[in-house]
Amino acid sequence: MTPIIQTIMLHRKQVDVLRLDKMTPGGIGNKYYKLRYNLLAAKEQGLKSILSFGGAFSNHLHALSAIGKQEGFQTIGVVRGEDDPDNPTLQDLRNNDMHLHFISRQDYRQKNDASFIRSLEERYGSFYLLPEGGSNSLAVQGCREILQGVKQDYNHILVAVGTGATVAGIVATPELTSRVTGIAVLKGEDGLSEVVQKFIEPYEINTTWDISFRYHLGGYARYNADLMEYIRNIRDENELETDPVYTSKVVWACADMLEKNEIRQDEKVLLIHTGGMQGWTGWNYRFRIS
């Protein structure tokens, strides 16, 4: 896949952005890489259905429904919470022929329990099981290919972190020596670094990496007026559209780190735009903002 790189100005410095949103089918970004080898595994196992988990505005379920339909799979989304016919994300899932199975937030906590999975198999038959967010070892394998074709002369690479597979794949990129910083979009440091460390254990690692928890603004899909204004400024000044959950916080974090000299002006920096632009539709519906 040919890299598409856009150069923007942040805090009086040129910064490159790898536009996965422009490089991947349907603009699904990093989800393409996370799903690629999982879909191949499902085909090799002769399975016709793929089941996964997510919230009512899940980018992961949205991407799975689209690419699953394209590849001829029946997809099943186990959704946390109640149905809302007006939710545009759920409408898209249905338009992509994903079967939606709604469960309470309490039951959703059982998503990793073997007995709960067996109950789903009794209801839907055999399926390929994808964890919430699509993060597993095959997702990491796919994300190791994100930087293919990108000249490896960057001092610092920044990417959003949700469930950990994407940043793990970047860290495990063959022969990569750039420092990698993951920008967490979830509140709470408990276990995320350990998850990433476990993902990268099978690989030879030549880089240093860390995860910053300073920019989540209180958790997943949280925001404030400053971030909204910043997103508009980045769009107007750099012609760069970012999603409200992931990449916007990465750009914001990079500018702040430059201002604090945590990233030096003489360093060559790459930000990874992980896609998820469809998330604006659900975001505007959820928060009634534009």
C-alpha positions in Angstrom: 0.0 0.0 0.0 1.5 3.3 -1.1 2.0 5.7 1.8 0.2 9.1 1.7 2.0 11.6 3.9 0.8 15.2 4.5 3.1 17.8 6.1 1.5 20.2 8.6 2.7 23.0 10.8 2.5 22.5 14.6 4.0 25.0 17.0 6.1 26.5 14.2 7.5 23.1 13.2 6.9 20.9 10.2 5.3 17.6 11.2 4.4 14.7 8.9 1.1 12.9 9.1 0.6 9.3 7.7 -2.9 9.4 6.3 -4.2 5.9 6.8 -7.7 7.4 6.4 -6.7 8.1 2.7 -4.8 4.9 2.1 -7.3 2.2 3.2 -10.7 1.0 1.7 -13.5 3.1 3.0 -11.2 5.2 5.1 -11.2 2.6 7.9 -7.6 3.3 8.7 -5.8 1.1 11.2 -8.9 -1.1 11.4 -7.9 -2.5 7.9 -4.6 -3.7 9.3 -6.1 -5.1 12.5 -8.8 -7.0 10.6 -6.7 -8.3 7.7 -5.1 -11.4 9.2 -8.1 -12.1 11.3 -10.3 -12.3 8.2 -7.8 -14.6 6.6 -7.8 -16.8 9.7 -11.6 -17.0 9.6 -11.5 -18.1 6.0 -8.8 -20.7 6.7 -10.9 -22.1 9.5 -13.9 -22.3 7.2 -16.0 -20.0 9.3 -18.8 -18.0 7.8 -19.6 -15.7 10.7 -17.5 -13.3 12.8 -18.7 -12.0 16.2 -17.2 -9.1 18.1 -18.1 -6.6 20.8 -18.4 -2.8 21.1 -20.4 0.1 22.2 -23.2 1.8 20.3 -20.8 4.1 18.5 -18.0 1.6 18.0 -15.5 2.4 15.2 -14.4 -1.3 15.4 -17.9 -2.7 14.8 -18.4 -0.2 12.0 -15.2 -1.3 10.2 -16.0 -4.9 10.8 -19.5 -4.7 9.4 -18.2 -2.9 6.3 -15.2 -5.1 5.5 -17.0 -8.3 6.7 -19.8 -7.7 4.2 -17.3 -7.0 1.4 -15.6 -10.3 2.2 -18.8 -12.3 2.4 -19.0 -12.9 6.1 -22.1 -12.7 8.3 -21.1 -10.3 11.1 -22.5 -10.3 14.6 -22.1 -7.3 16.9 -22.7 -7.7 20.6 -23.5 -4.2 21.6 -23.3 -2.7 25.1 -26.6 -1.0 26.0 -30.0 -0.6 24.4 -31.0 -0.2 20.8 -31.6 3.3 19.4 -33.1 3.3 15.9 -32.0 6.9 15.4 -28.3 6.2 16.1 -26.5 6.7 12.8 -23.7 4.3 13.7 -26.2 1.5 14.4 -28.0 2.4 11.2 -24.7 1.9 9.3 -24.1 -1.5 11.0 -27.6 -2.6 9.9 -27.1 -1.3 6.4 -23.9 -3.5 6.3 -26.0 -6.5 7.3 -24.5 -6.9 10.7 -26.8 -8.7 13.2 -27.0 -6.7 16.4 -27.3 -8.4 19.8 -27.9 -5.9 22.6 -27.0 -6.7 26.2 -26.9 -4.8 29.4 -23.8 -3.1 30.7 -23.7 -5.6 33.5 -23.8 -8.6 31.1 -21.3 -6.9 28.9 -18.7 -7.4 31.6 -18.9 -11.1 30.9 -17.6 -10.7 27.3 -14.4 -12.6 28.1 -16.1 -15.4 30.1 -16.1 -18.9 28.5 -19.6 -19.6 29.6 -20.9 -16.4 28.1 -19.2 -17.2 24.8 -20.7 -20.7 24.8 -24.2 -19.1 25.2 -23.6 -17.0 22.1 -22.4 -20.1 20.2 -25.6 -21.9 21.2 -27.6 -19.1 19.8 -25.6 -18.3 16.6 -23.6 -21.4 15.8 -19.9 -21.5 15.1 -18.2 -18.1 14.6 -14.8 -16.5 14.5 -14.4 -14.6 17.8 -12.8 -11.1 17.8 -12.2 -9.3 21.1 -13.5 -5.8 21.8 -11.6 -3.4 19.6 -10.3 -6.2 17.5 -7.0 -6.4 19.4 -5.2 -9.7 19.3 -1.9 -11.2 18.1 -3.2 -11.2 14.5 -4.2 -7.6 14.7 -0.6 -6.8 15.9 0.8 -8.8 13.0 -1.3 -6.6 10.6 -0.3 -3.4 12.2 3.4 -4.2 11.8 2.7 -3.4 8.1 1.4 0.1 8.7 4.8 1.7 8.1 5.6 -0.3 5.0 7.0 2.0 2.4 7.5 4.8 4.9 11.1 6.1 5.0 12.4 5.2 8.4 14.2 8.4 9.3 11.9 9.7 11.9 13.1 10.4 15.4 9.6 10.2 17.0 6.3 8.6 16.0 3.0 9.3 17.7 -0.2 7.2 17.4 -3.4 6.9 19.4 -3.9 4.0 21.7 -7.3 2.4 22.5 -6.9 -1.4 23.1 -3.2 -1.5 22.3 -2.8 -3.6 19.1 -2.0 -0.7 16.8 0.8 0.9 18.9 2.1 -2.6 19.5 2.3 -3.2 15.8 4.1 0.1 15.3 6.6 -0.7 18.0 7.2 -4.1 16.5 7.8 -2.8 13.0 10.8 -4.7 11.6 14.1 -2.7 12.1 12.2 0.4 13.4 14.5 2.5 15.6 12.2 5.6 16.0 10.9 6.4 19.5 7.2 5.6 19.6 4.7 7.4 21.9 1.2 6.1 22.2 -1.5 8.7 23.1 -4.1 7.0 25.3 -7.7 7.9 24.6 -9.0 5.8 27.5 -8.9 6.9 31.1 -6.8 4.9 33.5 -3.3 3.4 33.2 -4.2 0.1 34.7 -2.8 -2.7 32.5 -2.5 -1.0 29.1 1.3 -0.9 29.1 1.3 -4.5 30.2 -1.1 -5.4 27.3 1.2 -3.8 24.8 4.3 -5.4 26.3 2.7 -8.8 26.0 1.7 -8.1 22.4 5.3 -7.3 21.4 7.0 -10.1 23.3 7.2 -12.4 20.2 9.2 -9.8 18.2 12.6 -8.3 18.3 12.2 -4.7 19.4 14.8 -2.1 18.3 13.0 1.1 19.5 12.0 2.7 22.8 8.3 3.3 23.5 5.9 4.8 26.1 2.3 5.6 26.5 1.1 9.0 27.6 -2.1 9.3 29.6 -2.2 13.1 29.8 -4.5 13.8 26.8 -7.6 11.6 27.2 -9.6 14.5 28.7 -11.3 12.1 31.1 -11.7 9.1 28.9 -12.9 7.6 25.6 -14.9 10.1 23.5 -14.5 12.8 26.2 -13.8 16.3 25.0 -13.8 20.0 26.0 -14.3 23.3 24.2 -10.5 23.7 23.8 -10.2 20.5 21.9 -13.2 21.3 19.6 -11.6 24.7 18.8 -8.3 23.0 18.2 -9.8 20.5 15.7 -11.3 23.4 13.8 -8.0 25.3 13.8 -6.1 22.3 12.5 -8.7 21.9 9.8 -8.6 25.5 8.7 -4.8 26.1 9.0 -3.5 22.8 7.7 -6.4 21.4 5.7 -6.3 18.3 8.0 -9.5 16.7 9.0 -9.2 14.6 12.2 -11.7 12.4 14.0 -12.9 13.6 17.4 -11.8 10.5 19.4 -8.3 9.4 18.3 -6.2 11.4 15.9 -7.4 14.9 17.1 -5.9 14.0 20.5 -2.6 12.9 18.9 -2.2 16.2 17.1 -3.1 18.1 20.2 -0.6 16.1 22.2 2.2 16.6 19.7 1.7 20.4 19.7 1.7 20.4 23.5 4.9 18.2 23.7 6.6 20.6 21.2 5.6 23.6 23.3 7.1 21.9 26.4 10.2 20.9 24.5 9.4 17.2 25.2 9.8 16.9 21.4 12.7 18.9 20.2 12.5 21.3 17.2 15.3 19.4 15.5 13.5 16.0 15.7 11.7 14.6 12.6 8.2 13.7 13.7 5.5 11.4 12.2 1.9 11.3 13.4 -0.3 8.5 12.3 -3.9 9.4 11.3 -5.8 6.2 12.1 -9.0 7.0 10.3 -12.4 6.8 12.0 -13.7 9.8 10.3 -17.2 8.2 10.1 -17.2 8.7 13.9 -18.2 12.3 13.4 -21.7 11.3 12.4 -22.2 9.4 15.6 -20.4 12.0 17.6 -22.6 14.8 16.4 -25.7 12.7 17.1 -24.5 11.8 20.6 -23.4 15.3 21.7 -25.6 17.4 19.4 -22.6 19.4 18.3 -21.0 20.2 15.0 
